[in-house]
């Protein structure tokens, strides 16, 4: 049970296992925070997104599209 000057190697191995599991959990566990890519949208893309969401009508979309061109 005790080896080499009274040092208990079994407990030493358990602590190493605890540290490895803890560090693995810290670095490899999925986080609850999602990271979304931020893209700099040009006005045409923003207009398409607003139209797709239904925030603007077809007439407003066409009018704004002509203004952008």
mmCIF file of the N, C-alpha and C atoms, coordinates in Angstrom:
data_MODEL
# 
_entry.id   MODEL 
# 
loop_
_atom_site.group_PDB 
_atom_site.id 
_atom_site.type_symbol 
_atom_site.label_atom_id 
_atom_site.label_alt_id 
_atom_site.label_comp_id 
_atom_site.label_asym_id 
_atom_site.label_entity_id 
_atom_site.label_seq_id 
_atom_site.pdbx_PDB_ins_code 
_atom_site.Cartn_x 
_atom_site.Cartn_y 
_atom_site.Cartn_z 
_atom_site.occupancy 
_atom_site.B_iso_or_equiv 
_atom_site.pdbx_formal_charge 
_atom_site.auth_seq_id 
_atom_site.auth_comp_id 
_atom_site.auth_asym_id 
_atom_site.auth_atom_id 
_atom_site.pdbx_PDB_model_num 
ATOM 1   N N  . UNK A 1 1  ? 0.813   -1.182 0.000   1.00 0.00 ? 1  UNK A N  1 
ATOM 2   C CA . UNK A 1 1  ? 0.000   0.000  0.000   1.00 0.00 ? 1  UNK A CA 1 
ATOM 3   C C  . UNK A 1 1  ? 0.866   1.259  0.000   1.00 0.00 ? 1  UNK A C  1 
ATOM 4   N N  . UNK A 1 2  ? 1.843   1.334  0.869   1.00 0.00 ? 2  UNK A N  1 
ATOM 5   C CA . UNK A 1 2  ? 2.750   2.484  0.886   1.00 0.00 ? 2  UNK A CA 1 
ATOM 6   C C  . UNK A 1 2  ? 4.037   2.092  0.192   1.00 0.00 ? 2  UNK A C  1 
ATOM 7   N N  . UNK A 1 3  ? 4.474   2.921  -0.716  1.00 0.00 ? 3  UNK A N  1 
ATOM 8   C CA . UNK A 1 3  ? 5.697   2.662  -1.451  1.00 0.00 ? 3  UNK A CA 1 
ATOM 9   C C  . UNK A 1 3  ? 6.602   3.868  -1.387  1.00 0.00 ? 3  UNK A C  1 
ATOM 10  N N  . UNK A 1 4  ? 7.853   3.652  -1.493  1.00 0.00 ? 4  UNK A N  1 
ATOM 11  C CA . UNK A 1 4  ? 8.848   4.689  -1.675  1.00 0.00 ? 4  UNK A CA 1 
ATOM 12  C C  . UNK A 1 4  ? 8.671   5.845  -0.692  1.00 0.00 ? 4  UNK A C  1 
ATOM 13  N N  . UNK A 1 5  ? 9.180   5.727  0.470   1.00 0.00 ? 5  UNK A N  1 
ATOM 14  C CA . UNK A 1 5  ? 9.161   6.761  1.509   1.00 0.00 ? 5  UNK A CA 1 
ATOM 15  C C  . UNK A 1 5  ? 7.744   7.122  1.978   1.00 0.00 ? 5  UNK A C  1 
ATOM 16  N N  . UNK A 1 6  ? 6.847   6.175  1.995   1.00 0.00 ? 6  UNK A N  1 
ATOM 17  C CA . UNK A 1 6  ? 5.522   6.410  2.521   1.00 0.00 ? 6  UNK A CA 1 
ATOM 18  C C  . UNK A 1 6  ? 4.567   7.127  1.575   1.00 0.00 ? 6  UNK A C  1 
ATOM 19  N N  . UNK A 1 7  ? 4.933   7.321  0.330   1.00 0.00 ? 7  UNK A N  1 
ATOM 20  C CA . UNK A 1 7  ? 4.069   8.001  -0.630  1.00 0.00 ? 7  UNK A CA 1 
ATOM 21  C C  . UNK A 1 7  ? 3.095   6.995  -1.220  1.00 0.00 ? 7  UNK A C  1 
ATOM 22  N N  . UNK A 1 8  ? 1.839   7.272  -1.144  1.00 0.00 ? 8  UNK A N  1 
ATOM 23  C CA . UNK A 1 8  ? 0.803   6.369  -1.644  1.00 0.00 ? 8  UNK A CA 1 
ATOM 24  C C  . UNK A 1 8  ? 0.566   6.640  -3.122  1.00 0.00 ? 8  UNK A C  1 
ATOM 25  N N  . UNK A 1 9  ? 1.089   5.765  -3.977  1.00 0.00 ? 9  UNK A N  1 
ATOM 26  C CA . UNK A 1 9  ? 1.033   5.977  -5.420  1.00 0.00 ? 9  UNK A CA 1 
ATOM 27  C C  . UNK A 1 9  ? -0.378  5.884  -5.976  1.00 0.00 ? 9  UNK A C  1 
ATOM 28  N N  . UNK A 1 10 ? -1.242  5.134  -5.336  1.00 0.00 ? 10 UNK A N  1 
ATOM 29  C CA . UNK A 1 10 ? -2.613  5.020  -5.817  1.00 0.00 ? 10 UNK A CA 1 
ATOM 30  C C  . UNK A 1 10 ? -3.329  6.354  -5.758  1.00 0.00 ? 10 UNK A C  1 
ATOM 31  N N  . UNK A 1 11 ? -3.171  7.066  -4.660  1.00 0.00 ? 11 UNK A N  1 
ATOM 32  C CA . UNK A 1 11 ? -3.815  8.372  -4.524  1.00 0.00 ? 11 UNK A CA 1 
ATOM 33  C C  . UNK A 1 11 ? -3.198  9.367  -5.506  1.00 0.00 ? 11 UNK A C  1 
ATOM 34  N N  . UNK A 1 12 ? -1.908  9.249  -5.743  1.00 0.00 ? 12 UNK A N  1 
ATOM 35  C CA . UNK A 1 12 ? -1.231  10.111 -6.710  1.00 0.00 ? 12 UNK A CA 1 
ATOM 36  C C  . UNK A 1 12 ? -1.844  9.920  -8.103  1.00 0.00 ? 12 UNK A C  1 
ATOM 37  N N  . UNK A 1 13 ? -2.089  8.690  -8.476  1.00 0.00 ? 13 UNK A N  1 
ATOM 38  C CA . UNK A 1 13 ? -2.693  8.415  -9.788  1.00 0.00 ? 13 UNK A CA 1 
ATOM 39  C C  . UNK A 1 13 ? -4.129  8.928  -9.858  1.00 0.00 ? 13 UNK A C  1 
ATOM 40  N N  . UNK A 1 14 ? -4.842  8.836  -8.755  1.00 0.00 ? 14 UNK A N  1 
ATOM 41  C CA . UNK A 1 14 ? -6.220  9.344  -8.734  1.00 0.00 ? 14 UNK A CA 1 
ATOM 42  C C  . UNK A 1 14 ? -6.228  10.853 -8.953  1.00 0.00 ? 14 UNK A C  1 
ATOM 43  N N  . UNK A 1 15 ? -5.310  11.580 -8.312  1.00 0.00 ? 15 UNK A N  1 
ATOM 44  C CA . UNK A 1 15 ? -5.254  13.032 -8.504  1.00 0.00 ? 15 UNK A CA 1 
ATOM 45  C C  . UNK A 1 15 ? -4.906  13.386 -9.950  1.00 0.00 ? 15 UNK A C  1 
ATOM 46  N N  . UNK A 1 16 ? -3.986  12.647 -10.555 1.00 0.00 ? 16 UNK A N  1 
ATOM 47  C CA . UNK A 1 16 ? -3.672  12.890 -11.966 1.00 0.00 ? 16 UNK A CA 1 
ATOM 48  C C  . UNK A 1 16 ? -4.904  12.660 -12.828 1.00 0.00 ? 16 UNK A C  1 
ATOM 49  N N  . UNK A 1 17 ? -5.654  11.623 -12.544 1.00 0.00 ? 17 UNK A N  1 
ATOM 50  C CA . UNK A 1 17 ? -6.867  11.344 -13.316 1.00 0.00 ? 17 UNK A CA 1 
ATOM 51  C C  . UNK A 1 17 ? -7.885  12.471 -13.139 1.00 0.00 ? 17 UNK A C  1 
ATOM 52  N N  . UNK A 1 18 ? -8.027  12.967 -11.916 1.00 0.00 ? 18 UNK A N  1 
ATOM 53  C CA . UNK A 1 18 ? -8.966  14.064 -11.665 1.00 0.00 ? 18 UNK A CA 1 
ATOM 54  C C  . UNK A 1 18 ? -8.557  15.298 -12.457 1.00 0.00 ? 18 UNK A C  1 
ATOM 55  N N  . UNK A 1 19 ? -7.268  15.637 -12.459 1.00 0.00 ? 19 UNK A N  1 
ATOM 56  C CA . UNK A 1 19 ? -6.795  16.805 -13.202 1.00 0.00 ? 19 UNK A CA 1 
ATOM 57  C C  . UNK A 1 19 ? -6.995  16.640 -14.707 1.00 0.00 ? 19 UNK A C  1 
ATOM 58  N N  . UNK A 1 20 ? -6.730  15.457 -15.212 1.00 0.00 ? 20 UNK A N  1 
ATOM 59  C CA . UNK A 1 20 ? -6.900  15.214 -16.655 1.00 0.00 ? 20 UNK A CA 1 
ATOM 60  C C  . UNK A 1 20 ? -8.360  15.348 -17.053 1.00 0.00 ? 20 UNK A C  1 
ATOM 61  N N  . UNK A 1 21 ? -9.257  14.780 -16.252 1.00 0.00 ? 21 UNK A N  1 
ATOM 62  C CA . UNK A 1 21 ? -10.684 14.887 -16.542 1.00 0.00 ? 21 UNK A CA 1 
ATOM 63  C C  . UNK A 1 21 ? -11.138 16.343 -16.447 1.00 0.00 ? 21 UNK A C  1 
ATOM 64  N N  . UNK A 1 22 ? -10.690 17.061 -15.427 1.00 0.00 ? 22 UNK A N  1 
ATOM 65  C CA . UNK A 1 22 ? -11.094 18.456 -15.244 1.00 0.00 ? 22 UNK A CA 1 
ATOM 66  C C  . UNK A 1 22 ? -10.611 19.315 -16.414 1.00 0.00 ? 22 UNK A C  1 
ATOM 67  N N  . UNK A 1 23 ? -9.363  19.165 -16.804 1.00 0.00 ? 23 UNK A N  1 
ATOM 68  C CA . UNK A 1 23 ? -8.845  19.948 -17.928 1.00 0.00 ? 23 UNK A CA 1 
ATOM 69  C C  . UNK A 1 23 ? -9.516  19.566 -19.239 1.00 0.00 ? 23 UNK A C  1 
ATOM 70  N N  . UNK A 1 24 ? -9.790  18.282 -19.425 1.00 0.00 ? 24 UNK A N  1 
ATOM 71  C CA . UNK A 1 24 ? -10.505 17.845 -20.620 1.00 0.00 ? 24 UNK A CA 1 
ATOM 72  C C  . UNK A 1 24 ? -11.891 18.436 -20.690 1.00 0.00 ? 24 UNK A C  1 
ATOM 73  N N  . UNK A 1 25 ? -12.567 18.488 -19.540 1.00 0.00 ? 25 UNK A N  1 
ATOM 74  C CA . UNK A 1 25 ? -13.907 19.070 -19.498 1.00 0.00 ? 25 UNK A CA 1 
ATOM 75  C C  . UNK A 1 25 ? -13.865 20.565 -19.804 1.00 0.00 ? 25 UNK A C  1 
ATOM 76  N N  . UNK A 1 26 ? -12.869 21.255 -19.276 1.00 0.00 ? 26 UNK A N  1 
ATOM 77  C CA . UNK A 1 26 ? -12.749 22.694 -19.499 1.00 0.00 ? 26 UNK A CA 1 
ATOM 78  C C  . UNK A 1 26 ? -12.510 23.000 -20.981 1.00 0.00 ? 26 UNK A C  1 
ATOM 79  N N  . UNK A 1 27 ? -11.629 22.244 -21.616 1.00 0.00 ? 27 UNK A N  1 
ATOM 80  C CA . UNK A 1 27 ? -11.244 22.564 -22.987 1.00 0.00 ? 27 UNK A CA 1 
ATOM 81  C C  . UNK A 1 27 ? -12.103 21.919 -24.061 1.00 0.00 ? 27 UNK A C  1 
ATOM 82  N N  . UNK A 1 28 ? -12.736 20.784 -23.767 1.00 0.00 ? 28 UNK A N  1 
ATOM 83  C CA . UNK A 1 28 ? -13.435 20.060 -24.824 1.00 0.00 ? 28 UNK A CA 1 
ATOM 84  C C  . UNK A 1 28 ? -14.940 19.960 -24.641 1.00 0.00 ? 28 UNK A C  1 
ATOM 85  N N  . UNK A 1 29 ? -15.475 20.378 -23.529 1.00 0.00 ? 29 UNK A N  1 
ATOM 86  C CA . UNK A 1 29 ? -16.920 20.325 -23.326 1.00 0.00 ? 29 UNK A CA 1 
ATOM 87  C C  . UNK A 1 29 ? -17.582 21.420 -24.146 1.00 0.00 ? 29 UNK A C  1 
ATOM 88  N N  . UNK A 1 30 ? -18.688 21.105 -24.784 1.00 0.00 ? 30 UNK A N  1 
ATOM 89  C CA . UNK A 1 30 ? -19.376 22.160 -25.543 1.00 0.00 ? 30 UNK A CA 1 
ATOM 90  C C  . UNK A 1 30 ? -19.939 23.215 -24.610 1.00 0.00 ? 30 UNK A C  1 
ATOM 91  N N  . UNK A 1 31 ? -19.842 24.435 -25.034 1.00 0.00 ? 31 UNK A N  1 
ATOM 92  C CA . UNK A 1 31 ? -20.345 25.513 -24.193 1.00 0.00 ? 31 UNK A CA 1 
ATOM 93  C C  . UNK A 1 31 ? -21.788 25.825 -24.557 1.00 0.00 ? 31 UNK A C  1 
ATOM 94  N N  . UNK A 1 32 ? -22.490 26.457 -23.658 1.00 0.00 ? 32 UNK A N  1 
ATOM 95  C CA . UNK A 1 32 ? -23.875 26.816 -23.925 1.00 0.00 ? 32 UNK A CA 1 
ATOM 96  C C  . UNK A 1 32 ? -23.963 28.078 -24.779 1.00 0.00 ? 32 UNK A C  1 
ATOM 97  N N  . UNK A 1 33 ? -22.873 28.806 -24.883 1.00 0.00 ? 33 UNK A N  1 
ATOM 98  C CA . UNK A 1 33 ? -22.846 30.018 -25.688 1.00 0.00 ? 33 UNK A CA 1 
ATOM 99  C C  . UNK A 1 33 ? -22.549 29.651 -27.136 1.00 0.00 ? 33 UNK A C  1 
ATOM 100 N N  . UNK A 1 34 ? -23.389 30.098 -28.021 1.00 0.00 ? 34 UNK A N  1 
ATOM 101 C CA . UNK A 1 34 ? -23.131 29.833 -29.436 1.00 0.00 ? 34 UNK A CA 1 
ATOM 102 C C  . UNK A 1 34 ? -22.447 31.034 -30.047 1.00 0.00 ? 34 UNK A C  1 
ATOM 103 N N  . UNK A 1 35 ? -21.474 30.757 -30.837 1.00 0.00 ? 35 UNK A N  1 
ATOM 104 C CA . UNK A 1 35 ? -20.732 31.812 -31.507 1.00 0.00 ? 35 UNK A CA 1 
ATOM 105 C C  . UNK A 1 35 ? -21.183 31.846 -32.962 1.00 0.00 ? 35 UNK A C  1 
ATOM 106 N N  . UNK A 1 36 ? -21.789 32.935 -33.346 1.00 0.00 ? 36 UNK A N  1 
ATOM 107 C CA . UNK A 1 36 ? -22.237 33.069 -34.729 1.00 0.00 ? 36 UNK A CA 1 
ATOM 108 C C  . UNK A 1 36 ? -21.245 33.932 -35.483 1.00 0.00 ? 36 UNK A C  1 
ATOM 109 N N  . UNK A 1 37 ? -21.086 33.574 -36.710 1.00 0.00 ? 37 UNK A N  1 
ATOM 110 C CA . UNK A 1 37 ? -20.184 34.364 -37.541 1.00 0.00 ? 37 UNK A CA 1 
ATOM 111 C C  . UNK A 1 37 ? -20.846 35.693 -37.857 1.00 0.00 ? 37 UNK A C  1 
ATOM 112 N N  . UNK A 1 38 ? -20.108 36.731 -37.699 1.00 0.00 ? 38 UNK A N  1 
ATOM 113 C CA . UNK A 1 38 ? -20.644 38.045 -38.030 1.00 0.00 ? 38 UNK A CA 1 
ATOM 114 C C  . UNK A 1 38 ? -20.172 38.417 -39.420 1.00 0.00 ? 38 UNK A C  1 
ATOM 115 N N  . UNK A 1 39 ? -21.108 38.716 -40.261 1.00 0.00 ? 39 UNK A N  1 
ATOM 116 C CA . UNK A 1 39 ? -20.786 39.099 -41.624 1.00 0.00 ? 39 UNK A CA 1 
ATOM 117 C C  . UNK A 1 39 ? -21.220 40.547 -41.811 1.00 0.00 ? 39 UNK A C  1 
ATOM 118 N N  . UNK A 1 40 ? -20.408 41.265 -42.499 1.00 0.00 ? 40 UNK A N  1 
ATOM 119 C CA . UNK A 1 40 ? -20.785 42.634 -42.823 1.00 0.00 ? 40 UNK A CA 1 
ATOM 120 C C  . UNK A 1 40 ? -21.700 42.574 -44.039 1.00 0.00 ? 40 UNK A C  1 
ATOM 121 N N  . UNK A 1 41 ? -22.975 42.782 -43.789 1.00 0.00 ? 41 UNK A N  1 
ATOM 122 C CA . UNK A 1 41 ? -23.945 42.685 -44.867 1.00 0.00 ? 41 UNK A CA 1 
ATOM 123 C C  . UNK A 1 41 ? -24.025 43.990 -45.644 1.00 0.00 ? 41 UNK A C  1 
ATOM 124 N N  . UNK A 1 42 ? -24.067 43.832 -46.935 1.00 0.00 ? 42 UNK A N  1 
ATOM 125 C CA . UNK A 1 42 ? -24.275 45.004 -47.768 1.00 0.00 ? 42 UNK A CA 1 
ATOM 126 C C  . UNK A 1 42 ? -25.779 45.310 -47.784 1.00 0.00 ? 42 UNK A C  1 
ATOM 127 N N  . UNK A 1 43 ? -26.174 46.479 -48.215 1.00 0.00 ? 43 UNK A N  1 
ATOM 128 C CA . UNK A 1 43 ? -27.592 46.862 -48.180 1.00 0.00 ? 43 UNK A CA 1 
ATOM 129 C C  . UNK A 1 43 ? -28.500 45.922 -48.969 1.00 0.00 ? 43 UNK A C  1 
ATOM 130 N N  . UNK A 1 44 ? -28.016 45.376 -50.084 1.00 0.00 ? 44 UNK A N  1 
ATOM 131 C CA . UNK A 1 44 ? -28.837 44.474 -50.886 1.00 0.00 ? 44 UNK A CA 1 
ATOM 132 C C  . UNK A 1 44 ? -29.161 43.196 -50.113 1.00 0.00 ? 44 UNK A C  1 
ATOM 133 N N  . UNK A 1 45 ? -28.183 42.676 -49.414 1.00 0.00 ? 45 UNK A N  1 
ATOM 134 C CA . UNK A 1 45 ? -28.407 41.471 -48.619 1.00 0.00 ? 45 UNK A CA 1 
ATOM 135 C C  . UNK A 1 45 ? -29.368 41.746 -47.471 1.00 0.00 ? 45 UNK A C  1 
ATOM 136 N N  . UNK A 1 46 ? -29.196 42.881 -46.809 1.00 0.00 ? 46 UNK A N  1 
ATOM 137 C CA . UNK A 1 46 ? -30.103 43.246 -45.720 1.00 0.00 ? 46 UNK A CA 1 
ATOM 138 C C  . UNK A 1 46 ? -31.531 43.400 -46.249 1.00 0.00 ? 46 UNK A C  1 
ATOM 139 N N  . UNK A 1 47 ? -31.674 43.953 -47.439 1.00 0.00 ? 47 UNK A N  1 
ATOM 140 C CA . UNK A 1 47 ? -32.988 44.120 -48.050 1.00 0.00 ? 47 UNK A CA 1 
ATOM 141 C C  . UNK A 1 47 ? -33.625 42.763 -48.327 1.00 0.00 ? 47 UNK A C  1 
ATOM 142 N N  . UNK A 1 48 ? -32.834 41.822 -48.840 1.00 0.00 ? 48 UNK A N  1 
ATOM 143 C CA . UNK A 1 48 ? -33.348 40.474 -49.107 1.00 0.00 ? 48 UNK A CA 1 
ATOM 144 C C  . UNK A 1 48 ? -33.783 39.786 -47.821 1.00 0.00 ? 48 UNK A C  1 
ATOM 145 N N  . UNK A 1 49 ? -33.013 39.970 -46.763 1.00 0.00 ? 49 UNK A N  1 
ATOM 146 C CA . UNK A 1 49 ? -33.346 39.350 -45.474 1.00 0.00 ? 49 UNK A CA 1 
ATOM 147 C C  . UNK A 1 49 ? -34.647 39.935 -44.930 1.00 0.00 ? 49 UNK A C  1 
ATOM 148 N N  . UNK A 1 50 ? -34.787 41.245 -45.002 1.00 0.00 ? 50 UNK A N  1 
ATOM 149 C CA . UNK A 1 50 ? -36.017 41.892 -44.518 1.00 0.00 ? 50 UNK A CA 1 
ATOM 150 C C  . UNK A 1 50 ? -37.230 41.428 -45.324 1.00 0.00 ? 50 UNK A C  1 
ATOM 151 N N  . UNK A 1 51 ? -37.050 41.259 -46.631 1.00 0.00 ? 51 UNK A N  1 
ATOM 152 C CA . UNK A 1 51 ? -38.148 40.788 -47.483 1.00 0.00 ? 51 UNK A CA 1 
ATOM 153 C C  . UNK A 1 51 ? -38.501 39.343 -47.138 1.00 0.00 ? 51 UNK A C  1 
ATOM 154 N N  . UNK A 1 52 ? -37.484 38.521 -46.924 1.00 0.00 ? 52 UNK A N  1 
ATOM 155 C CA . UNK A 1 52 ? -37.714 37.116 -46.587 1.00 0.00 ? 52 UNK A CA 1 
ATOM 156 C C  . UNK A 1 52 ? -38.418 36.969 -45.232 1.00 0.00 ? 52 UNK A C  1 
ATOM 157 N N  . UNK A 1 53 ? -38.119 37.848 -44.289 1.00 0.00 ? 53 UNK A N  1 
ATOM 158 C CA . UNK A 1 53 ? -38.765 37.806 -42.978 1.00 0.00 ? 53 UNK A CA 1 
ATOM 159 C C  . UNK A 1 53 ? -40.189 38.358 -43.015 1.00 0.00 ? 53 UNK A C  1 
ATOM 160 N N  . UNK A 1 54 ? -40.536 39.035 -44.085 1.00 0.00 ? 54 UNK A N  1 
ATOM 161 C CA . UNK A 1 54 ? -41.864 39.606 -44.198 1.00 0.00 ? 54 UNK A CA 1 
ATOM 162 C C  . UNK A 1 54 ? -41.979 40.982 -43.573 1.00 0.00 ? 54 UNK A C  1 
ATOM 163 N N  . UNK A 1 55 ? -40.860 41.622 -43.323 1.00 0.00 ? 55 UNK A N  1 
ATOM 164 C CA . UNK A 1 55 ? -40.882 42.954 -42.725 1.00 0.00 ? 55 UNK A CA 1 
ATOM 165 C C  . UNK A 1 55 ? -41.303 44.021 -43.726 1.00 0.00 ? 55 UNK A C  1 
ATOM 166 N N  . UNK A 1 56 ? -41.038 43.769 -45.009 1.00 0.00 ? 56 UNK A N  1 
ATOM 167 C CA . UNK A 1 56 ? -41.418 44.734 -46.048 1.00 0.00 ? 56 UNK A CA 1 
ATOM 168 C C  . UNK A 1 56 ? -42.214 44.004 -47.131 1.00 0.00 ? 56 UNK A C  1 
ATOM 169 N N  . UNK A 1 57 ? -43.028 44.738 -47.830 1.00 0.00 ? 57 UNK A N  1 
ATOM 170 C CA . UNK A 1 57 ? -43.845 44.146 -48.895 1.00 0.00 ? 57 UNK A CA 1 
ATOM 171 C C  . UNK A 1 57 ? -43.022 44.019 -50.183 1.00 0.00 ? 57 UNK A C  1 
ATOM 172 N N  . UNK A 1 58 ? -43.633 43.365 -51.186 1.00 0.00 ? 58 UNK A N  1 
ATOM 173 C CA . UNK A 1 58 ? -42.948 43.180 -52.466 1.00 0.00 ? 58 UNK A CA 1 
ATOM 174 C C  . UNK A 1 58 ? -42.709 44.522 -53.151 1.00 0.00 ? 58 UNK A C  1 
ATOM 175 N N  . UNK A 1 59 ? -43.687 45.405 -53.041 1.00 0.00 ? 59 UNK A N  1 
ATOM 176 C CA . UNK A 1 59 ? -43.550 46.715 -53.672 1.00 0.00 ? 59 UNK A CA 1 
ATOM 177 C C  . UNK A 1 59 ? -42.408 47.510 -53.044 1.00 0.00 ? 59 UNK A C  1 
ATOM 178 N N  . UNK A 1 60 ? -42.339 47.491 -51.723 1.00 0.00 ? 60 UNK A N  1 
ATOM 179 C CA . UNK A 1 60 ? -41.247 48.183 -51.022 1.00 0.00 ? 60 UNK A CA 1 
ATOM 180 C C  . UNK A 1 60 ? -39.899 47.575 -51.387 1.00 0.00 ? 60 UNK A C  1 
ATOM 181 N N  . UNK A 1 61 ? -39.876 46.236 -51.503 1.00 0.00 ? 61 UNK A N  1 
ATOM 182 C CA . UNK A 1 61 ? -38.639 45.542 -51.879 1.00 0.00 ? 61 UNK A CA 1 
ATOM 183 C C  . UNK A 1 61 ? -38.177 45.972 -53.266 1.00 0.00 ? 61 UNK A C  1 
ATOM 184 N N  . UNK A 1 62 ? -39.088 45.953 -54.230 1.00 0.00 ? 62 UNK A N  1 
ATOM 185 C CA . UNK A 1 62 ? -38.739 46.312 -55.603 1.00 0.00 ? 62 UNK A CA 1 
ATOM 186 C C  . UNK A 1 62 ? -38.289 47.772 -55.682 1.00 0.00 ? 62 UNK A C  1 
ATOM 187 N N  . UNK A 1 63 ? -38.994 48.651 -54.996 1.00 0.00 ? 63 UNK A N  1 
ATOM 188 C CA . UNK A 1 63 ? -38.647 50.084 -54.998 1.00 0.00 ? 63 UNK A CA 1 
ATOM 189 C C  . UNK A 1 63 ? -37.250 50.308 -54.394 1.00 0.00 ? 63 UNK A C  1 
ATOM 190 N N  . UNK A 1 64 ? -36.999 49.668 -53.256 1.00 0.00 ? 64 UNK A N  1 
ATOM 191 C CA . UNK A 1 64 ? -35.702 49.808 -52.596 1.00 0.00 ? 64 UNK A CA 1 
ATOM 192 C C  . UNK A 1 64 ? -34.580 49.193 -53.431 1.00 0.00 ? 64 UNK A C  1 
ATOM 193 N N  . UNK A 1 65 ? -34.889 48.086 -54.082 1.00 0.00 ? 65 UNK A N  1 
ATOM 194 C CA . UNK A 1 65 ? -33.896 47.431 -54.937 1.00 0.00 ? 65 UNK A CA 1 
ATOM 195 C C  . UNK A 1 65 ? -33.488 48.347 -56.097 1.00 0.00 ? 65 UNK A C  1 
ATOM 196 N N  . UNK A 1 66 ? -34.470 49.038 -56.690 1.00 0.00 ? 66 UNK A N  1 
ATOM 197 C CA . UNK A 1 66 ? -34.162 49.972 -57.766 1.00 0.00 ? 66 UNK A CA 1 
ATOM 198 C C  . UNK A 1 66 ? -33.319 51.143 -57.254 1.00 0.00 ? 66 UNK A C  1 
ATOM 199 N N  . UNK A 1 67 ? -33.633 51.620 -56.066 1.00 0.00 ? 67 UNK A N  1 
ATOM 200 C CA . UNK A 1 67 ? -32.857 52.728 -55.483 1.00 0.00 ? 67 UNK A CA 1 
ATOM 201 C C  . UNK A 1 67 ? -31.407 52.330 -55.228 1.00 0.00 ? 67 UNK A C  1 
ATOM 202 N N  . UNK A 1 68 ? -31.193 51.100 -54.819 1.00 0.00 ? 68 UNK A N  1 
ATOM 203 C CA . UNK A 1 68 ? -29.830 50.648 -54.527 1.00 0.00 ? 68 UNK A CA 1 
ATOM 204 C C  . UNK A 1 68 ? -28.994 50.503 -55.799 1.00 0.00 ? 68 UNK A C  1 
ATOM 205 N N  . UNK A 1 69 ? -29.658 50.174 -56.901 1.00 0.00 ? 69 UNK A N  1 
ATOM 206 C CA . UNK A 1 69 ? -28.918 50.020 -58.161 1.00 0.00 ? 69 UNK A CA 1 
ATOM 207 C C  . UNK A 1 69 ? -28.782 51.355 -58.789 1.00 0.00 ? 69 UNK A C  1 
# 
